[in-house]
Amino acid sequence: MTVHAQQAKRHIKRSFSDQLINVLTYIVYALFAFVCLYPFYYLIINSISANDLSERGKVLFWPQNIHFTNYKNLAGIPGLPDAALMSVLRTVVGTALTVIIAAFLGYMFTRQSLWKRKLWYRFVAVTMYFNAGVIPWYLAMKTLGMTNNFWGYIFPTIIQPFYIILCKTYCESVPQALQDAAEIDGAGTLRVFFSIMLPVIKPILATIAIFAAVNQWNAFQDTLLLMRDKKLYTLQFVLYQYINQASSLKAIISSGSTTTNMAAVLATAATATSIRMTVTVVVVIPVMLIYPFFQRFFTKGIMIGAVKG
């Protein structure tokens, strides 16, 4: 095709129906983007607006009487820095171990030389369909000495059958010739895994890292059940307690148990709604900041890891 023909093709006028479809498509995508982004925007503007207006639902699209007192009050919660450090530590350690174990087991389940390979794979996969419940889980954790223990956050979560299945499927898409060439050169199982497989399966590892990190960061029930030492409290658990205290504070104010002046001061300083909004922003923002760095691997990892061939 000549250059003039290409230019003429570009200047071909689209029909009215084509233009209408394009306009409708843009409108639908814009509405979808608005529906996805507005809840986060709503949280942020309510966390920095006047608390009394936020409590009455008056802040919908624009912040009003902007202030940052809520974040200052949140920073003054006792034990918050230690709790934030604990959440970061469990997220980093838990995610790293979950990813490396899922990758190694997924790789091993693709090796024909593994003894009873199909039996072990089915044994791992079947655990996806059964859950003993909270009480047996707690008794098992207590028997294993995982109460008031940092590793109680890590060990129950590092083996995830779904992540192992994703890694196994992805490893099966890697050409066998790569492994064969390494083994001919004298590489053993661990050398092949660390030198050949890990660099190749980075997209699925990044996908699993996102899932595992979000789960670790948002978890607070295990802290509620296992931990009594305040040094082991996570950020989410401390903020959860703070939200409950805010709800109790609102109930006291509403019941008229305090004087009118005291109730007014407390209502303007902090309300249950403003605290919930602020806490939610603090919890969500770190995940939103990290996700863009892994997003480019996300779709590729899921698609390649889910489709064989």
C-alpha positions as CSV (number, residue, x, y, z in Angstrom):
1,M,0.0,0.0,0.0
2,T,1.4,3.4,-1.0
3,V,1.8,6.4,1.3
4,H,-1.0,8.3,-0.5
5,A,-3.3,5.3,-0.1
6,Q,-2.6,5.1,3.7
7,Q,-3.2,8.8,4.1
8,A,-6.5,8.5,2.2
9,K,-7.5,5.6,4.3
10,R,-6.9,7.6,7.5
11,H,-9.1,10.5,6.2
12,I,-12.0,8.3,5.4
13,K,-15.0,9.8,7.2
14,R,-16.7,7.5,9.7
15,S,-20.4,7.0,9.4
16,F,-22.8,8.5,11.9
17,S,-23.4,5.1,13.5
18,D,-19.7,4.6,14.1
19,Q,-19.3,8.0,15.7
20,L,-22.3,7.3,17.9
21,I,-20.9,4.0,19.0
22,N,-17.6,5.7,19.9
23,V,-19.3,8.4,21.9
24,L,-21.4,5.8,23.8
25,T,-18.3,3.8,24.4
26,Y,-16.5,6.8,25.9
27,I,-19.5,7.6,28.1
28,V,-19.8,4.0,29.4
29,Y,-16.1,3.9,30.2
30,A,-16.2,7.3,31.8
31,L,-19.1,6.2,34.0
32,F,-17.3,3.0,34.9
33,A,-14.2,4.9,35.9
34,F,-16.3,7.3,38.0
35,V,-17.9,4.4,39.8
36,C,-14.5,2.9,40.5
37,L,-12.8,6.1,41.6
38,Y,-15.5,8.0,43.4
39,P,-15.6,5.8,46.6
40,F,-11.9,6.6,47.2
41,Y,-12.4,10.2,46.4
42,Y,-15.4,10.3,48.8
43,L,-13.3,8.8,51.6
44,I,-10.5,11.4,51.1
45,I,-12.8,14.5,51.0
46,N,-14.7,13.4,54.0
47,S,-11.6,12.8,56.0
48,I,-10.4,16.4,55.5
49,S,-13.8,18.2,55.7
50,A,-15.6,19.6,58.7
51,N,-16.5,16.6,60.9
52,D,-20.0,17.8,61.7
53,L,-20.8,18.2,58.0
54,S,-19.3,14.8,57.2
55,E,-21.4,13.2,60.0
56,R,-24.6,14.6,58.5
57,G,-23.7,13.4,54.9
58,K,-23.3,17.0,53.6
59,V,-19.9,16.3,51.9
60,L,-20.5,14.6,48.5
61,F,-18.4,16.1,45.8
62,W,-16.2,18.9,47.2
63,P,-14.4,19.1,50.5
64,Q,-15.8,21.8,52.9
65,N,-13.9,23.6,55.6
66,I,-10.7,21.7,54.9
67,H,-8.6,20.7,58.0
68,F,-6.2,17.9,58.8
69,T,-7.1,17.4,62.5
70,N,-8.3,13.9,61.9
71,Y,-4.9,12.8,60.7
72,K,-3.2,14.6,63.6
73,N,-5.5,12.8,66.0
74,L,-4.8,9.5,64.3
75,A,-1.0,10.0,64.6
76,G,-1.5,10.5,68.3
77,I,-2.9,7.1,68.9
78,P,-0.7,5.2,71.5
79,G,1.3,2.4,69.9
80,L,0.5,3.4,66.3
81,P,4.1,3.6,65.0
82,D,4.9,0.1,66.5
83,A,1.7,-1.3,65.0
84,A,2.5,0.2,61.6
85,L,6.0,-1.3,61.8
86,M,4.5,-4.7,62.7
87,S,2.1,-4.5,59.7
88,V,4.9,-3.7,57.3
89,L,7.1,-6.5,58.8
90,R,4.4,-9.1,58.5
91,T,3.5,-8.0,55.0
92,V,7.1,-8.1,53.7
93,V,8.1,-11.4,55.4
94,G,4.8,-13.1,54.7
95,T,4.7,-12.0,51.1
96,A,8.3,-13.1,50.4
97,L,7.8,-16.5,51.9
98,T,4.4,-17.1,50.3
99,V,5.8,-16.2,46.8
100,I,9.0,-18.3,47.1
101,I,7.1,-21.3,48.5
102,A,4.3,-21.1,45.9
103,A,6.9,-20.8,43.1
104,F,9.0,-23.7,44.3
105,L,6.1,-26.1,44.9
106,G,4.5,-25.1,41.6
107,Y,7.7,-25.8,39.9
108,M,8.2,-29.2,41.6
109,F,4.7,-30.3,40.7
110,T,5.7,-30.0,37.0
111,R,8.7,-32.3,37.3
112,Q,8.1,-35.8,36.2
113,S,10.8,-37.1,38.5
114,L,9.0,-36.0,41.7
115,W,7.8,-39.2,43.6
116,K,4.0,-39.4,43.7
117,R,3.8,-36.0,42.0
118,K,0.0,-36.2,41.2
119,L,-0.8,-37.5,44.7
120,W,0.9,-34.6,46.4
121,Y,-0.6,-32.1,44.0
122,R,-4.1,-33.4,44.7
123,F,-3.4,-33.4,48.4
124,V,-2.5,-29.7,48.3
125,A,-5.4,-28.8,45.9
126,V,-8.1,-30.5,48.0
127,T,-7.4,-28.2,50.9
128,M,-9.0,-25.4,48.9
129,Y,-12.4,-27.0,49.5
130,F,-12.3,-27.7,53.2
131,N,-12.1,-25.4,56.2
132,A,-12.1,-26.7,59.8
133,G,-13.4,-23.4,61.2
134,V,-12.1,-20.8,63.6
135,I,-12.1,-22.9,66.9
136,P,-10.1,-25.9,65.5
137,W,-7.8,-23.4,63.9
138,Y,-7.2,-21.6,67.1
139,L,-6.7,-24.8,69.1
140,A,-4.1,-26.0,66.5
141,M,-2.3,-22.6,66.6
142,K,-2.3,-22.7,70.4
143,T,-0.9,-26.2,70.5
144,L,1.8,-25.2,68.0
145,G,2.8,-22.3,70.3
146,M,1.7,-19.6,67.8
147,T,-0.1,-17.4,70.3
148,N,1.7,-14.2,71.2
149,N,4.2,-15.2,68.5
150,F,5.1,-13.2,65.4
151,W,5.3,-16.4,63.3
152,G,1.6,-16.9,64.0
153,Y,1.1,-14.3,61.3
154,I,3.3,-16.0,58.8
155,F,3.1,-19.8,59.0
156,P,-0.6,-20.3,58.5
157,T,-0.5,-18.2,55.3
158,I,2.7,-19.2,53.4
159,I,1.2,-22.2,51.7
160,Q,-1.7,-21.2,49.5
161,P,-3.1,-23.8,47.1
162,F,-4.4,-21.2,44.7
163,Y,-1.1,-19.6,44.3
164,I,0.6,-22.9,43.9
165,I,-1.8,-23.8,41.1
166,L,-1.1,-20.5,39.3
167,C,2.7,-21.1,39.5
168,K,2.3,-24.7,38.3
169,T,0.3,-23.7,35.3
170,Y,2.7,-21.0,34.4
171,C,5.8,-23.2,34.8
172,E,4.1,-25.7,32.4
173,S,4.1,-23.0,29.8
174,V,7.9,-22.5,30.0
175,P,9.7,-24.5,27.2
176,Q,11.1,-27.8,28.6
177,A,14.2,-27.2,26.5
178,L,15.4,-24.5,28.9
179,Q,15.4,-26.9,31.8
180,D,16.9,-29.7,29.7
181,A,19.8,-27.5,28.6
182,A,20.6,-26.5,32.2
183,E,20.5,-30.1,33.4
184,I,22.8,-31.2,30.5
185,D,25.3,-28.6,31.8
186,G,25.1,-30.2,35.2
187,A,22.6,-27.9,37.0
188,G,20.6,-29.6,39.8
189,T,17.0,-29.0,40.8
190,L,17.7,-26.0,43.0
191,R,20.0,-24.4,40.4
192,V,17.4,-24.8,37.7
193,F,14.8,-23.3,39.9
194,F,16.7,-20.3,41.0
195,S,18.7,-19.6,37.8
196,I,16.2,-20.6,35.1
197,M,12.6,-20.7,36.4
198,L,12.5,-17.7,38.8
199,P,13.6,-15.1,36.2
200,V,11.2,-16.6,33.6
201,I,8.1,-16.6,35.8
202,K,8.4,-13.1,37.2
203,P,4.9,-12.0,35.9
204,I,3.1,-14.7,37.9
205,L,5.3,-14.0,40.9
206,A,4.4,-10.3,40.8
207,T,0.7,-11.2,40.6
208,I,0.9,-13.5,43.6
209,A,2.9,-10.9,45.5
210,I,0.0,-8.4,45.0
211,F,-2.6,-10.9,46.3
212,A,-0.4,-12.0,49.3
213,A,0.6,-8.5,50.3
214,V,-3.0,-7.2,50.3
215,N,-4.1,-10.1,52.4
216,Q,-1.3,-9.6,54.9
217,W,-1.8,-5.9,55.1
218,N,-5.5,-6.0,55.6
219,A,-5.6,-8.9,58.1
220,F,-6.6,-8.2,61.7
221,Q,-8.6,-11.2,62.8
222,D,-5.5,-13.3,63.6
223,T,-4.3,-10.5,65.8
224,L,-7.7,-10.5,67.6
225,L,-7.5,-14.3,68.2
226,L,-3.8,-14.9,68.8
227,M,-2.1,-11.9,70.2
228,R,-2.3,-10.5,73.7
229,D,1.0,-8.6,73.7
230,K,0.5,-5.1,72.5
231,K,3.9,-5.1,70.8
232,L,2.5,-7.6,68.3
233,Y,-0.6,-5.6,67.5
234,T,-0.9,-4.7,63.8
235,L,-1.9,-1.3,62.3
236,Q,-5.3,-2.7,61.2
237,F,-6.1,-4.1,64.6
238,V,-5.2,-0.8,66.4
239,L,-7.3,1.2,64.0
240,Y,-10.1,-1.4,64.4
241,Q,-10.0,-0.7,68.1
242,Y,-10.0,3.0,67.5
243,I,-13.1,2.8,65.3
244,N,-14.9,0.9,68.0
245,Q,-14.0,3.5,70.5
246,A,-15.3,6.2,68.2
247,S,-18.6,4.4,67.9
248,S,-18.9,4.2,71.7
249,L,-18.0,7.9,71.9
250,K,-20.9,8.7,69.5
251,A,-23.3,6.6,71.5
252,I,-22.3,8.5,74.7
253,I,-22.8,11.8,73.1
254,S,-26.2,10.8,71.6
255,S,-27.5,9.5,74.9
256,G,-26.9,12.9,76.6
257,S,-24.7,11.4,79.3
258,T,-22.3,14.3,79.0
259,T,-22.8,18.0,79.3
260,T,-23.9,20.0,76.3
261,N,-20.6,21.8,76.0
262,M,-18.6,18.6,76.3
263,A,-20.7,16.9,73.7
264,A,-20.3,19.8,71.3
265,V,-16.5,19.8,71.7
266,L,-16.3,16.1,71.2
267,A,-18.6,16.2,68.2
268,T,-16.6,18.9,66.4
269,A,-13.2,17.3,67.3
270,A,-14.0,13.8,66.1
271,T,-17.0,11.8,65.0
272,A,-17.5,8.1,64.2
273,T,-17.9,8.9,60.5
274,S,-14.8,11.1,60.3
275,I,-12.7,8.5,62.1
276,R,-13.9,5.7,59.9
277,M,-13.1,7.7,56.8
278,T,-9.6,8.7,58.0
279,V,-8.8,5.2,59.1
280,T,-9.9,3.7,55.8
281,V,-7.7,6.2,53.8
282,V,-4.7,5.3,56.0
283,V,-5.2,1.6,55.3
284,V,-6.0,1.8,51.6
285,I,-3.4,4.4,50.5
286,P,-0.3,2.1,50.8
287,V,-1.9,-0.5,48.7
288,M,-2.9,2.1,46.1
289,L,0.7,3.4,45.9
290,I,2.3,0.0,45.5
291,Y,-0.2,-1.5,43.0
292,P,0.9,0.6,40.0
293,F,4.4,-0.8,40.2
294,F,3.1,-4.4,39.8
295,Q,0.1,-3.6,37.5
296,R,2.1,-4.2,34.3
297,F,2.8,-7.8,35.4
298,F,-0.8,-8.4,36.7
299,T,-2.7,-9.1,33.5
300,K,0.1,-10.9,31.9
301,G,0.6,-13.1,34.9
302,I,-3.0,-14.1,35.3
303,M,-3.6,-14.7,31.5
304,I,-0.5,-16.8,31.0
305,G,-0.8,-18.6,34.2
306,A,-4.5,-19.5,33.6
307,V,-4.2,-20.6,29.9
308,K,-2.1,-23.5,28.9
309,G,-0.9,-24.0,25.4
